[in-house]
Amino acid sequence: METYYDPSDLGKFEEIGQEAPELAKKFFEYYGAVFSEGALSEREKALIALAVAHTIQCPYCIDAYTRASLEKGSNLEEMTEAVHVANAIRGGAALAHGVQMRKIARKLSM
């Protein structure tokens, strides 16, 4: 089945730097540093990235961080819970913006 997002394109990610190699180098150095072991483990960082990937709805990121989470030792239960946390925050943020809607509606109704 042909889709807009071709999973094989994920392997071509580094090609993004061909026309701007210095910028790509800086990005990939930063990216590598961010995902290195630090105050958070590589496993925890992969779970965070997986949750964020679902929030921003990036299929390439979902593929990459599903794989990374599994490789770093997470299981499907933990990964699913991380996705639910992201969903709760995203849904809560949408509801919180309802306060803005109510404020404007009240102002316009006067």
MMTF fields as JSON, N, C-alpha, C and O atoms, coordinates in Angstrom:
{
  "mmtfVersion": "1.0.0",
  "mmtfProducer": "UNKNOWN",
  "numBonds": 439,
  "numAtoms": 440,
  "numGroups": 110,
  "numChains": 1,
  "numModels": 1,
  "chainsPerModel": [1],
  "groupsPerChain": [110],
  "chainIdList": ["A"],
  "bondAtomList": [4, 2, 8, 6, 12, 10, 16, 14, 20, 18, 24, 22, 28, 26, 32, 30, 36, 34, 40, 38, 44, 42, 48, 46, 52, 50, 56, 54, 60, 58, 64, 62, 68, 66, 72, 70, 76, 74, 80, 78, 84, 82, 88, 86, 92, 90, 96, 94, 100, 98, 104, 102, 108, 106, 112, 110, 116, 114, 120, 118, 124, 122, 128, 126, 132, 130, 136, 134, 140, 138, 144, 142, 148, 146, 152, 150, 156, 154, 160, 158, 164, 162, 168, 166, 172, 170, 176, 174, 180, 178, 184, 182, 188, 186, 192, 190, 196, 194, 200, 198, 204, 202, 208, 206, 212, 210, 216, 214, 220, 218, 224, 222, 228, 226, 232, 230, 236, 234, 240, 238, 244, 242, 248, 246, 252, 250, 256, 254, 260, 258, 264, 262, 268, 266, 272, 270, 276, 274, 280, 278, 284, 282, 288, 286, 292, 290, 296, 294, 300, 298, 304, 302, 308, 306, 312, 310, 316, 314, 320, 318, 324, 322, 328, 326, 332, 330, 336, 334, 340, 338, 344, 342, 348, 346, 352, 350, 356, 354, 360, 358, 364, 362, 368, 366, 372, 370, 376, 374, 380, 378, 384, 382, 388, 386, 392, 390, 396, 394, 400, 398, 404, 402, 408, 406, 412, 410, 416, 414, 420, 418, 424, 422, 428, 426, 432, 430, 436, 434],
  "bondOrderList": [1, 1, 1, 1, 1, 1, 1, 1, 1, 1, 1, 1, 1, 1, 1, 1, 1, 1, 1, 1, 1, 1, 1, 1, 1, 1, 1, 1, 1, 1, 1, 1, 1, 1, 1, 1, 1, 1, 1, 1, 1, 1, 1, 1, 1, 1, 1, 1, 1, 1, 1, 1, 1, 1, 1, 1, 1, 1, 1, 1, 1, 1, 1, 1, 1, 1, 1, 1, 1, 1, 1, 1, 1, 1, 1, 1, 1, 1, 1, 1, 1, 1, 1, 1, 1, 1, 1, 1, 1, 1, 1, 1, 1, 1, 1, 1, 1, 1, 1, 1, 1, 1, 1, 1, 1, 1, 1, 1, 1],
  "groupList": [{"groupName": "MET", "atomNameList": ["N", "CA", "C", "O"], "elementList": ["N", "C", "C", "O"], "formalChargeList": [0, 0, 0, 0], "bondAtomList": [1, 0, 2, 1, 3, 2], "bondOrderList": [1, 1, 2], "singleLetterCode": "M", "chemCompType": "L-PEPTIDE LINKING"}, {"groupName": "GLU", "atomNameList": ["N", "CA", "C", "O"], "elementList": ["N", "C", "C", "O"], "formalChargeList": [0, 0, 0, 0], "bondAtomList": [1, 0, 2, 1, 3, 2], "bondOrderList": [1, 1, 2], "singleLetterCode": "E", "chemCompType": "L-PEPTIDE LINKING"}, {"groupName": "THR", "atomNameList": ["N", "CA", "C", "O"], "elementList": ["N", "C", "C", "O"], "formalChargeList": [0, 0, 0, 0], "bondAtomList": [1, 0, 2, 1, 3, 2], "bondOrderList": [1, 1, 2], "singleLetterCode": "T", "chemCompType": "L-PEPTIDE LINKING"}, {"groupName": "TYR", "atomNameList": ["N", "CA", "C", "O"], "elementList": ["N", "C", "C", "O"], "formalChargeList": [0, 0, 0, 0], "bondAtomList": [1, 0, 2, 1, 3, 2], "bondOrderList": [1, 1, 2], "singleLetterCode": "Y", "chemCompType": "L-PEPTIDE LINKING"}, {"groupName": "ASP", "atomNameList": ["N", "CA", "C", "O"], "elementList": ["N", "C", "C", "O"], "formalChargeList": [0, 0, 0, 0], "bondAtomList": [1, 0, 2, 1, 3, 2], "bondOrderList": [1, 1, 2], "singleLetterCode": "D", "chemCompType": "L-PEPTIDE LINKING"}, {"groupName": "PRO", "atomNameList": ["N", "CA", "C", "O"], "elementList": ["N", "C", "C", "O"], "formalChargeList": [0, 0, 0, 0], "bondAtomList": [1, 0, 2, 1, 3, 2], "bondOrderList": [1, 1, 2], "singleLetterCode": "P", "chemCompType": "L-PEPTIDE LINKING"}, {"groupName": "SER", "atomNameList": ["N", "CA", "C", "O"], "elementList": ["N", "C", "C", "O"], "formalChargeList": [0, 0, 0, 0], "bondAtomList": [1, 0, 2, 1, 3, 2], "bondOrderList": [1, 1, 2], "singleLetterCode": "S", "chemCompType": "L-PEPTIDE LINKING"}, {"groupName": "LEU", "atomNameList": ["N", "CA", "C", "O"], "elementList": ["N", "C", "C", "O"], "formalChargeList": [0, 0, 0, 0], "bondAtomList": [1, 0, 2, 1, 3, 2], "bondOrderList": [1, 1, 2], "singleLetterCode": "L", "chemCompType": "L-PEPTIDE LINKING"}, {"groupName": "GLY", "atomNameList": ["N", "CA", "C", "O"], "elementList": ["N", "C", "C", "O"], "formalChargeList": [0, 0, 0, 0], "bondAtomList": [1, 0, 2, 1, 3, 2], "bondOrderList": [1, 1, 2], "singleLetterCode": "G", "chemCompType": "PEPTIDE LINKING"}, {"groupName": "LYS", "atomNameList": ["N", "CA", "C", "O"], "elementList": ["N", "C", "C", "O"], "formalChargeList": [0, 0, 0, 0], "bondAtomList": [1, 0, 2, 1, 3, 2], "bondOrderList": [1, 1, 2], "singleLetterCode": "K", "chemCompType": "L-PEPTIDE LINKING"}, {"groupName": "PHE", "atomNameList": ["N", "CA", "C", "O"], "elementList": ["N", "C", "C", "O"], "formalChargeList": [0, 0, 0, 0], "bondAtomList": [1, 0, 2, 1, 3, 2], "bondOrderList": [1, 1, 2], "singleLetterCode": "F", "chemCompType": "L-PEPTIDE LINKING"}, {"groupName": "ILE", "atomNameList": ["N", "CA", "C", "O"], "elementList": ["N", "C", "C", "O"], "formalChargeList": [0, 0, 0, 0], "bondAtomList": [1, 0, 2, 1, 3, 2], "bondOrderList": [1, 1, 2], "singleLetterCode": "I", "chemCompType": "L-PEPTIDE LINKING"}, {"groupName": "GLN", "atomNameList": ["N", "CA", "C", "O"], "elementList": ["N", "C", "C", "O"], "formalChargeList": [0, 0, 0, 0], "bondAtomList": [1, 0, 2, 1, 3, 2], "bondOrderList": [1, 1, 2], "singleLetterCode": "Q", "chemCompType": "L-PEPTIDE LINKING"}, {"groupName": "ALA", "atomNameList": ["N", "CA", "C", "O"], "elementList": ["N", "C", "C", "O"], "formalChargeList": [0, 0, 0, 0], "bondAtomList": [1, 0, 2, 1, 3, 2], "bondOrderList": [1, 1, 2], "singleLetterCode": "A", "chemCompType": "L-PEPTIDE LINKING"}, {"groupName": "VAL", "atomNameList": ["N", "CA", "C", "O"], "elementList": ["N", "C", "C", "O"], "formalChargeList": [0, 0, 0, 0], "bondAtomList": [1, 0, 2, 1, 3, 2], "bondOrderList": [1, 1, 2], "singleLetterCode": "V", "chemCompType": "L-PEPTIDE LINKING"}, {"groupName": "ARG", "atomNameList": ["N", "CA", "C", "O"], "elementList": ["N", "C", "C", "O"], "formalChargeList": [0, 0, 0, 0], "bondAtomList": [1, 0, 2, 1, 3, 2], "bondOrderList": [1, 1, 2], "singleLetterCode": "R", "chemCompType": "L-PEPTIDE LINKING"}, {"groupName": "HIS", "atomNameList": ["N", "CA", "C", "O"], "elementList": ["N", "C", "C", "O"], "formalChargeList": [0, 0, 0, 0], "bondAtomList": [1, 0, 2, 1, 3, 2], "bondOrderList": [1, 1, 2], "singleLetterCode": "H", "chemCompType": "L-PEPTIDE LINKING"}, {"groupName": "CYS", "atomNameList": ["N", "CA", "C", "O"], "elementList": ["N", "C", "C", "O"], "formalChargeList": [0, 0, 0, 0], "bondAtomList": [1, 0, 2, 1, 3, 2], "bondOrderList": [1, 1, 2], "singleLetterCode": "C", "chemCompType": "L-PEPTIDE LINKING"}, {"groupName": "ASN", "atomNameList": ["N", "CA", "C", "O"], "elementList": ["N", "C", "C", "O"], "formalChargeList": [0, 0, 0, 0], "bondAtomList": [1, 0, 2, 1, 3, 2], "bondOrderList": [1, 1, 2], "singleLetterCode": "N", "chemCompType": "L-PEPTIDE LINKING"}],
  "groupTypeList": [0, 1, 2, 3, 3, 4, 5, 6, 4, 7, 8, 9, 10, 1, 1, 11, 8, 12, 1, 13, 5, 1, 7, 13, 9, 9, 10, 10, 1, 3, 3, 8, 13, 14, 10, 6, 1, 8, 13, 7, 6, 1, 15, 1, 9, 13, 7, 11, 13, 7, 13, 14, 13, 16, 2, 11, 12, 17, 5, 3, 17, 11, 4, 13, 3, 2, 15, 13, 6, 7, 1, 9, 8, 6, 18, 7, 1, 1, 0, 2, 1, 13, 14, 16, 14, 13, 18, 13, 11, 15, 8, 8, 13, 13, 7, 13, 16, 8, 14, 12, 0, 15, 9, 11, 13, 15, 9, 7, 6, 0],
  "groupIdList": [1, 2, 3, 4, 5, 6, 7, 8, 9, 10, 11, 12, 13, 14, 15, 16, 17, 18, 19, 20, 21, 22, 23, 24, 25, 26, 27, 28, 29, 30, 31, 32, 33, 34, 35, 36, 37, 38, 39, 40, 41, 42, 43, 44, 45, 46, 47, 48, 49, 50, 51, 52, 53, 54, 55, 56, 57, 58, 59, 60, 61, 62, 63, 64, 65, 66, 67, 68, 69, 70, 71, 72, 73, 74, 75, 76, 77, 78, 79, 80, 81, 82, 83, 84, 85, 86, 87, 88, 89, 90, 91, 92, 93, 94, 95, 96, 97, 98, 99, 100, 101, 102, 103, 104, 105, 106, 107, 108, 109, 110],
  "secStructList": [7, 7, 7, 1, 1, 7, 4, 4, 4, 4, 4, 4, 4, 4, 4, 4, 4, 1, 1, 7, 2, 2, 2, 2, 2, 2, 2, 2, 2, 2, 2, 2, 2, 2, 6, 1, 1, 1, 1, 1, 7, 2, 2, 2, 2, 2, 2, 2, 2, 2, 2, 2, 2, 2, 2, 2, 6, 7, 2, 2, 2, 2, 2, 2, 2, 2, 2, 2, 2, 2, 2, 6, 6, 7, 7, 2, 2, 2, 2, 2, 2, 2, 2, 2, 2, 2, 2, 2, 2, 2, 2, 2, 2, 2, 2, 2, 6, 2, 2, 2, 2, 2, 2, 2, 2, 2, 2, 2, 2, 7],
  "xCoordList": [0.84, 0.0, 0.886, 1.762, 0.672, 1.444, 0.849, -0.363, 1.715, 1.271, 2.173, 3.249, 1.736, 2.516, 3.822, 4.874, 3.766, 4.939, 5.475, 4.84, 6.617, 7.256, 8.227, 9.205, 7.985, 8.864, 10.339, 11.212, 10.622, 12.02, 12.705, 13.934, 11.922, 12.506, 13.218, 14.113, 12.83, 13.463, 14.969, 15.741, 15.384, 16.807, 17.565, 18.795, 16.849, 17.467, 17.565, 17.908, 17.273, 17.208, 18.487, 18.429, 19.629, 20.89, 21.128, 21.95, 20.428, 20.574, 20.112, 20.439, 19.358, 18.841, 19.981, 19.778, 21.166, 22.302, 23.138, 24.142, 22.766, 23.602, 23.798, 24.894, 22.786, 22.893, 23.289, 23.595, 23.282, 23.672, 24.46, 24.002, 25.626, 26.362, 26.745, 26.713, 27.103, 27.491, 26.298, 26.429, 25.148, 23.95, 23.554, 23.191, 23.622, 23.282, 24.23, 23.804, 25.516, 26.507, 26.159, 26.19, 25.832, 25.47, 24.215, 24.15, 23.221, 21.993, 22.27, 21.843, 22.986, 23.216, 24.111, 23.963, 25.039, 25.834, 24.939, 25.034, 24.068, 23.137, 22.199, 21.989, 21.645, 20.715, 21.374, 20.778, 22.586, 23.311, 23.536, 23.404, 23.877, 24.097, 22.807, 22.813, 21.712, 20.421, 20.039, 19.531, 20.278, 19.842, 20.884, 20.674, 22.007, 23.015, 22.561, 21.752, 23.105, 22.825, 23.169, 24.233, 22.292, 22.519, 21.734, 21.728, 21.067, 20.199, 19.073, 18.588, 18.67, 17.701, 18.449, 19.435, 17.973, 18.586, 18.199, 17.227, 18.952, 18.603, 17.214, 16.471, 16.878, 15.554, 14.454, 13.45, 14.636, 13.638, 13.493, 12.382, 14.602, 14.568, 13.84, 13.1, 14.044, 13.343, 11.836, 11.052, 11.424, 9.989, 9.396, 8.284, 10.139, 9.668, 9.522, 8.513, 10.535, 10.493, 9.319, 8.679, 9.037, 7.902, 6.588, 5.727, 6.434, 5.215, 5.084, 4.009, 6.173, 6.148, 5.85, 5.106, 6.422, 6.185, 4.698, 4.2, 4.004, 2.558, 1.835, 0.857, 2.318, 1.688, 1.829, 0.884, 3.011, 3.222, 2.813, 2.857, 2.418, 1.897, 2.888, 2.527, 4.137, 5.195, 5.377, 5.93, 4.922, 5.039, 6.481, 6.764, 7.391, 8.795, 9.319, 10.029, 8.964, 9.394, 8.767, 9.425, 7.513, 6.849, 7.581, 7.835, 7.923, 8.687, 10.033, 10.404, 10.756, 12.105, 12.095, 12.924, 11.167, 11.195, 10.454, 10.64, 9.623, 9.107, 10.273, 10.46, 11.048, 12.225, 13.233, 13.741, 13.522, 14.491, 14.024, 14.817, 12.743, 12.216, 12.383, 12.797, 12.062, 12.237, 13.711, 14.061, 14.56, 15.998, 16.597, 17.555, 16.049, 16.568, 15.94, 16.264, 15.039, 14.513, 13.091, 12.618, 12.402, 10.997, 10.134, 10.51, 8.973, 8.038, 6.779, 6.615, 5.911, 4.722, 3.809, 3.176, 3.74, 2.912, 3.431, 2.649, 4.741, 5.327, 5.144, 4.821, 5.351, 5.229, 3.793, 3.557, 2.848, 1.437, 1.069, 0.334, 1.577, 1.303, 1.891, 1.264, 3.081, 3.693, 2.822, 2.663, 2.259, 1.376, 0.106, -0.392, -0.413, -1.597, -1.28, -2.119, -0.086, 0.303, 0.301, -0.232, 0.9, 0.918, -0.5, -0.804, -1.359, -2.75, -3.471, -4.227, -3.236, -3.89, -3.45, -4.27, -2.158, -1.657, -2.217, -2.642, -2.219, -2.733, -4.231, -4.697, -4.974, -6.411, -6.695, -7.6, -5.921, -6.091, -5.79, -6.467, -4.773, -4.429, -5.565, -5.878, -6.18, -7.319, -8.461, -9.083, -8.738, -9.805, -9.451, -10.316, -8.193, -7.776, -7.972, -8.282, -7.793, -8.027, -9.516, -9.882, -10.359, -11.782, -12.053, -13.061, -11.167, -11.3, -11.233, -12.005, -10.314, -10.197, -11.478, -11.982, -11.996, -13.23, -14.373, -15.144, -14.481, -15.558, -15.422, -16.421, -14.199, -13.959, -14.385, -15.053, -13.998, -14.358, -15.859, -16.473, -16.449, -17.896, -18.66, -19.633, -18.239, -18.903, -18.749, -19.696, -17.559, -17.29, -18.153, -18.722, -18.249, -19.027, -20.541, -21.31, -20.95, -22.377, -22.916, -24.131, -22.07, -22.508, -23.009, -23.413],
  "yCoordList": [-1.178, 0.0, 1.242, 1.376, 2.123, 3.344, 4.403, 4.616, 5.053, 6.109, 7.326, 7.232, 8.45, 9.679, 9.511, 9.941, 8.893, 8.645, 7.263, 6.258, 7.208, 5.949, 5.592, 6.31, 4.511, 4.149, 4.046, 4.278, 3.709, 3.589, 4.955, 5.028, 6.037, 7.378, 7.736, 8.581, 7.106, 7.397, 7.163, 7.9, 6.165, 5.872, 6.923, 6.916, 7.813, 8.871, 10.195, 11.221, 10.179, 11.41, 12.237, 13.461, 11.583, 12.327, 13.057, 13.971, 12.674, 13.365, 14.816, 15.621, 15.149, 16.511, 17.524, 18.714, 17.057, 17.953, 18.137, 18.848, 17.53, 17.609, 19.033, 19.384, 19.839, 21.203, 22.212, 23.364, 21.784, 22.657, 21.834, 21.644, 21.351, 20.414, 20.961, 20.216, 22.227, 22.779, 22.843, 22.54, 23.236, 23.267, 21.861, 21.634, 20.919, 19.534, 18.98, 18.302, 19.271, 18.803, 19.316, 18.557, 20.588, 21.169, 20.512, 20.203, 20.303, 19.667, 18.262, 17.903, 17.456, 16.067, 15.951, 15.01, 16.897, 16.901, 17.197, 16.534, 18.198, 18.546, 17.38, 17.005, 16.819, 15.694, 14.54, 13.957, 14.226, 13.144, 13.437, 12.551, 14.689, 15.072, 14.985, 14.532, 15.418, 15.383, 13.959, 13.731, 13.006, 11.633, 10.772, 9.575, 11.379, 10.655, 10.528, 11.314, 9.518, 9.309, 10.578, 11.162, 10.996, 12.183, 12.013, 10.933, 13.074, 12.973, 11.977, 11.297, 11.909, 10.902, 9.81, 10.076, 8.589, 7.48, 7.55, 8.214, 6.871, 6.799, 6.171, 6.55, 5.231, 4.591, 5.606, 5.659, 6.409, 7.422, 8.455, 8.881, 8.853, 9.829, 9.262, 9.983, 7.985, 7.368, 7.337, 7.562, 7.064, 7.069, 8.469, 8.632, 9.477, 10.856, 11.183, 11.748, 10.824, 11.093, 10.37, 10.915, 9.154, 8.407, 9.117, 9.224, 9.601, 10.321, 11.608, 11.915, 12.36, 13.603, 13.311, 14.052, 12.241, 11.862, 11.668, 12.045, 11.087, 10.918, 12.258, 12.49, 13.129, 14.438, 15.271, 15.945, 15.229, 15.998, 15.21, 15.724, 13.966, 13.084, 12.903, 13.044, 12.59, 12.351, 10.851, 10.197, 10.286, 8.841, 8.35, 7.245, 9.149, 8.745, 8.672, 7.733, 9.674, 9.699, 8.547, 7.933, 8.259, 7.138, 5.845, 5.041, 5.637, 4.44, 4.401, 3.388, 5.516, 5.561, 5.356, 4.615, 6.005, 5.933, 4.726, 4.375, 4.09, 2.776, 1.803, 1.056, 1.827, 0.954, 1.283, 0.377, 2.57, 2.964, 2.564, 2.093, 2.751, 2.386, 0.896, 0.487, 0.094, -1.355, -1.719, -2.535, -1.117, -1.408, -0.988, -1.605, 0.049, 0.543, -0.176, 0.129, -1.135, -1.963, -1.691, -2.305, -0.792, -0.558, -1.669, -2.349, -1.844, -2.842, -2.138, -0.931, -2.892, -2.327, -1.647, -0.637, -2.191, -1.579, -0.18, 0.765, -0.049, 1.258, 2.239, 3.408, 1.759, 2.613, 3.097, 4.262, 2.205, 2.573, 3.601, 4.549, 3.411, 4.367, 5.738, 6.761, 5.769, 7.044, 7.749, 8.968, 7.0, 7.586, 8.133, 9.187, 7.428, 7.918, 9.2, 10.097, 9.292, 10.524, 11.69, 12.76, 11.477, 12.523, 12.91, 14.091, 11.921, 12.176, 12.995, 13.912, 12.662, 13.395, 14.85, 15.743, 15.098, 16.474, 17.229, 18.377, 16.592, 17.26, 17.542, 18.631, 16.564, 16.757, 17.799, 18.62, 17.764, 18.745, 20.158, 21.114, 20.28, 21.599, 22.133, 23.322, 21.261, 21.697, 22.165, 23.192, 21.426, 21.832, 23.116, 23.966, 23.267, 24.485, 25.718, 26.797, 25.564, 26.681, 27.024, 28.079, 26.139, 26.431, 27.629, 28.315, 27.884, 29.061, 30.321, 31.259, 30.337, 31.471, 31.633, 32.744, 30.529, 30.568, 31.135, 31.966, 30.681, 31.143, 32.634, 33.353, 33.101, 34.512, 35.371, 36.391, 34.956, 35.71, 35.663, 36.674, 34.483, 34.354, 35.252, 35.894, 35.304, 36.174, 37.639, 38.42, 38.004, 39.394, 39.793, 40.884, 38.919, 39.219, 39.178, 39.8, 38.446, 38.315, 39.493, 39.621, 40.334, 41.476, 42.609, 43.643],
  "zCoordList": [0.0, 0.0, 0.0, 0.854, -0.921, -1.009, -0.076, -0.05, 0.68, 1.579, 1.405, 0.815, 1.914, 1.852, 2.607, 2.132, 3.776, 4.586, 4.262, 4.581, 3.644, 3.291, 4.414, 4.621, 5.138, 6.256, 5.864, 6.699, 4.632, 4.221, 4.154, 4.147, 4.106, 4.073, 5.378, 5.383, 6.468, 7.75, 7.675, 8.289, 6.943, 6.791, 5.995, 5.97, 5.356, 4.558, 5.322, 4.735, 6.599, 7.388, 7.307, 7.189, 7.369, 7.357, 6.039, 5.984, 4.985, 3.699, 3.777, 2.905, 4.81, 4.942, 5.033, 4.788, 5.381, 5.515, 4.26, 4.301, 3.164, 1.962, 1.462, 1.024, 1.517, 1.011, 2.094, 1.789, 3.34, 4.456, 5.476, 6.602, 5.096, 5.949, 7.323, 8.302, 7.42, 8.721, 9.676, 10.862, 9.158, 10.005, 10.427, 11.581, 9.495, 9.818, 10.869, 11.804, 10.712, 11.681, 13.081, 14.05, 13.181, 14.478, 15.052, 16.242, 14.184, 14.659, 15.164, 16.262, 14.37, 14.754, 15.991, 16.77, 16.181, 17.417, 18.617, 19.651, 18.472, 19.546, 19.838, 20.992, 18.778, 18.904, 19.659, 20.564, 19.284, 19.95, 21.423, 22.268, 21.73, 23.124, 23.934, 25.078, 23.337, 24.031, 24.42, 25.517, 23.532, 23.787, 24.492, 24.686, 24.875, 25.648, 27.096, 27.589, 27.758, 29.182, 29.953, 29.748, 30.82, 31.648, 32.928, 33.517, 33.366, 34.54, 34.264, 35.168, 32.991, 32.554, 31.804, 31.117, 31.941, 31.21, 29.733, 29.372, 28.895, 27.476, 27.295, 26.389, 28.143, 28.099, 28.397, 27.686, 29.438, 29.787, 28.676, 28.36, 28.093, 27.004, 25.787, 25.118, 25.499, 24.372, 24.625, 23.702, 25.857, 26.192, 26.063, 25.563, 26.516, 26.367, 24.886, 24.464, 24.1, 22.662, 22.005, 21.106, 22.446, 21.901, 22.196, 21.323, 23.422, 23.781, 22.978, 22.464, 22.871, 22.095, 20.632, 19.991, 20.101, 18.702, 18.432, 17.371, 19.38, 19.215, 19.299, 18.588, 20.162, 20.315, 19.049, 18.639, 18.425, 17.193, 15.959, 14.842, 16.166, 15.118, 13.966, 12.797, 14.308, 13.322, 13.149, 14.034, 12.027, 11.853, 11.828, 12.293, 11.294, 11.301, 12.725, 13.085, 13.543, 14.939, 15.721, 16.561, 15.449, 16.129, 15.814, 16.711, 14.543, 14.161, 14.88, 15.474, 14.817, 15.378, 16.889, 17.416, 17.59, 19.045, 19.602, 20.767, 18.796, 19.188, 19.213, 20.173, 18.144, 18.041, 19.149, 19.81, 19.356, 20.381, 21.775, 22.59, 22.044, 23.362, 23.617, 24.702, 22.625, 22.773, 22.943, 23.797, 22.136, 22.212, 23.549, 24.014, 24.173, 25.453, 26.639, 27.787, 26.376, 27.455, 27.897, 28.854, 27.229, 27.588, 27.029, 26.074, 27.637, 27.131, 26.618, 26.798, 25.99, 25.375, 26.399, 26.092, 27.598, 28.639, 28.995, 29.095, 29.186, 29.503, 28.35, 28.562, 27.141, 25.962, 25.79, 25.47, 26.002, 25.894, 26.962, 26.688, 28.171, 29.241, 28.907, 29.181, 28.322, 27.919, 26.888, 26.945, 25.949, 24.939, 25.599, 25.202, 26.595, 27.313, 28.092, 28.169, 28.665, 29.357, 28.372, 28.667, 27.2, 26.174, 25.77, 25.607, 25.612, 25.241, 26.312, 25.993, 27.57, 28.657, 28.679, 28.895, 28.458, 28.443, 27.25, 27.383, 26.083, 24.887, 25.027, 24.69, 25.52, 25.718, 26.783, 26.634, 27.858, 28.924, 28.438, 28.819, 27.595, 27.055, 26.187, 26.236, 25.397, 24.572, 25.467, 25.193, 26.526, 27.443, 28.177, 28.389, 28.565, 29.268, 28.391, 28.896, 27.091, 26.188, 26.095, 25.579, 26.59, 26.675, 27.573, 27.404, 28.52, 29.381, 28.514, 28.715, 27.558, 26.642, 25.829, 25.67, 25.32, 24.537, 25.372, 24.893, 26.63, 27.494, 27.786, 27.82, 27.996, 28.27, 27.075, 27.246, 25.871, 24.665, 24.428, 24.085, 24.613, 24.408, 25.378, 24.985, 26.62, 27.601, 27.221, 27.321, 26.788, 26.4, 25.2, 25.181, 24.208, 23.009, 23.246, 22.514, 24.265, 24.576, 25.363, 25.517, 25.853, 26.678, 25.835, 26.366]
}
